[in-house]
Amino acid sequence: QVQLVESGGGLVQAGGSLRLSCATSGIEIIFSINAMNWYRQAPGKQRELVATIFSGGRTSYAEFVKGRFTISRDSAKKMVFLQMTNLKPEDTAVYYCNTLINKRDYWGQGTQVTVSS
């Protein structure tokens, strides 16, 4: 059974940094096959894609986080990370780890990130 568990959120001042972690479990998750994503959802807004790390290791970022956020993974530990720097109040949201396996979306419970001005 696939499980995704996020951690590392919190309250930080603008300009600060946070590192989010996503612990994965389930034999279906194979990083050499599955892309892993970070999404976020702010109050009253739609969930949006933040970053992706593809099976080959290539990464992709939304324009609004380019140069500030870095997605990475530890295949041995089956974990995915999102290093966030130079945080802005508009980055305040619940951040979710996500993957698509056999046409089914899997989500974690999310971790709250709050950036104060």
C-alpha positions as CSV (number, residue, x, y, z in Angstrom):
1,Q,0.0,0.0,0.0
2,V,1.4,3.3,-1.1
3,Q,1.8,5.9,1.7
4,L,3.2,9.4,1.6
5,V,3.9,11.3,4.8
6,E,5.1,15.0,4.7
7,S,6.9,16.8,7.4
8,G,9.0,19.9,8.0
9,G,6.5,22.6,7.7
10,G,6.2,25.5,10.1
11,L,6.2,29.2,10.7
12,V,9.1,31.2,9.2
13,Q,9.8,34.9,8.5
14,A,10.0,36.2,5.0
15,G,13.4,35.5,3.6
16,G,13.8,32.4,5.7
17,S,14.2,28.7,4.7
18,L,12.5,25.4,5.3
19,R,13.2,21.9,4.2
20,L,10.2,19.7,3.6
21,S,10.4,15.9,3.6
22,C,8.2,13.2,2.1
23,A,8.6,9.7,3.4
24,T,7.3,7.1,1.1
25,S,6.4,3.5,1.6
26,G,4.9,0.8,-0.6
27,I,6.6,-1.5,-3.0
28,E,4.9,0.2,-5.8
29,I,7.0,3.3,-5.4
30,I,10.2,2.9,-7.5
31,F,12.0,6.2,-7.9
32,S,13.7,4.9,-11.1
33,I,10.2,4.7,-12.6
34,N,7.9,7.1,-10.7
35,A,8.1,10.9,-10.9
36,M,7.5,12.6,-7.5
37,N,5.8,15.9,-7.2
38,W,5.3,18.7,-4.6
39,Y,2.1,20.6,-4.8
40,R,0.7,23.4,-2.6
41,Q,-2.7,24.8,-1.9
42,A,-3.3,28.2,-0.3
43,P,-6.6,29.1,1.4
44,G,-9.3,29.8,-1.2
45,K,-7.0,28.8,-4.1
46,Q,-6.6,25.7,-6.3
47,R,-3.9,23.2,-5.7
48,E,-0.9,24.0,-7.8
49,L,2.2,22.1,-8.9
50,V,5.4,23.4,-7.4
51,A,8.2,21.0,-8.4
52,T,8.7,17.6,-10.0
53,I,11.6,15.2,-10.0
54,F,11.4,12.7,-12.8
55,S,12.6,9.1,-12.9
56,G,15.9,10.0,-14.5
57,G,16.6,12.7,-12.0
58,R,15.6,15.7,-14.1
59,T,13.8,18.4,-12.2
60,S,11.1,20.9,-13.2
61,Y,9.8,23.9,-11.3
62,A,6.9,26.3,-11.4
63,E,8.0,29.8,-12.5
64,F,7.1,31.3,-9.1
65,V,9.6,29.1,-7.2
66,K,12.5,28.9,-9.8
67,G,15.8,29.8,-8.2
68,R,14.4,29.5,-4.7
69,F,13.2,25.9,-4.3
70,T,15.1,22.7,-4.9
71,I,13.5,19.2,-5.2
72,S,15.6,16.2,-4.5
73,R,15.3,12.6,-3.5
74,D,17.1,9.8,-1.6
75,S,16.3,6.6,-3.4
76,A,17.8,4.4,-0.7
77,K,15.6,5.9,1.9
78,K,12.7,6.4,-0.4
79,M,12.4,10.0,0.6
80,V,11.7,13.2,-1.4
81,F,12.7,16.7,-0.2
82,L,11.8,20.3,-1.0
83,Q,14.4,22.8,0.1
84,M,12.8,26.2,0.2
85,T,14.8,29.4,0.5
86,N,14.0,33.1,0.3
87,L,10.5,32.3,1.3
88,K,7.8,34.9,0.7
89,P,4.4,35.4,2.4
90,E,2.7,34.2,-0.9
91,D,4.4,30.8,-0.4
92,T,2.1,30.3,2.6
93,A,0.1,27.1,1.9
94,V,-0.3,23.5,2.7
95,Y,2.4,21.5,0.8
96,Y,1.6,18.0,-0.5
97,C,3.8,15.2,-1.8
98,N,2.3,13.4,-4.8
99,T,3.0,10.6,-7.2
100,L,1.0,8.9,-10.0
101,I,1.2,5.1,-10.1
102,N,-0.8,3.0,-12.6
103,K,-3.0,6.0,-13.4
104,R,-3.8,6.5,-9.7
105,D,-2.9,9.7,-7.8
106,Y,-1.4,9.3,-4.3
107,W,-1.3,12.2,-1.8
108,G,0.1,12.7,1.6
109,Q,-1.8,14.6,4.3
110,G,0.1,17.8,3.7
111,T,2.3,20.0,5.9
112,Q,1.5,23.6,6.6
113,V,4.0,26.3,5.7
114,T,3.3,29.8,7.0
115,V,5.6,32.7,6.0
116,S,5.2,35.9,8.0
117,S,6.0,39.3,6.5
